[in-house]
Amino acid sequence: MPFGTRVDIEGVGIRTCTDRGGRIKGRKIDVYMASKTDALAFGRRKLRVTILSDKGADD
């Protein structure tokens, strides 16, 4: 996913791609959480992601 791409994540809201982890592969994304506690509470989920805009550049 190019940096700057805006997505709507089911149950999370609209987010912008600002990072791509090297270990994230395939149809998976990593969602930033404010704390480790929040991240662990959120866990792993299968959610619908809708691409709202695609910058089309990796810069």
N, C-alpha and C positions, 0 to 999 in steps of 0.2 A: 504494500500500500504506500503510495507516495506521501512524503511529508506534506502536511497541510490539508490532506483529505479530511473532509468533515463527514462524520458518520452518526447515525442515530442508533443507539444500542438499546434494545428492548429492556425496559425497567431501570435503565441507567440514565439515559438522556443523550443529548448531542455532545459529541467530543471531537477533538481535532487530533490527527496523528502527528505527534511531535517526537516519537521515538519508535524504533523497531528493534526489539531485542534479537540478538543473533541466534538465540536458541528457539525462537518462535517460528514454527514452520507450518505450512499448509493453511487450512481454514481456521486458524486460531488467532486471537488477539490477546493482548495483555492490557488490562484497564488499571490506570493509576488510582491508588487509594491513598488517603491522607495518612494512614498509619498501618502498621503491620496487623494490629488488632482488627481494623476494618477489612483489610484484605483477607484475613483468615475467616472472618465472619461471612464475607461475600462468597468465598470459596471458588470452585470451578463450576461453571454453568454453561449450558447450551442455550444461547440466546440469538434472536434474529438481529442482524446488523444490516441497516440500510445505508448505502453510500449516498450522501447528499450532494457532495461536490468532490471532484477529483482534480487536484492541481496538475497532475500529469508530469511532474518534474520531481527529481530527487534532490533538490537543493534547499 
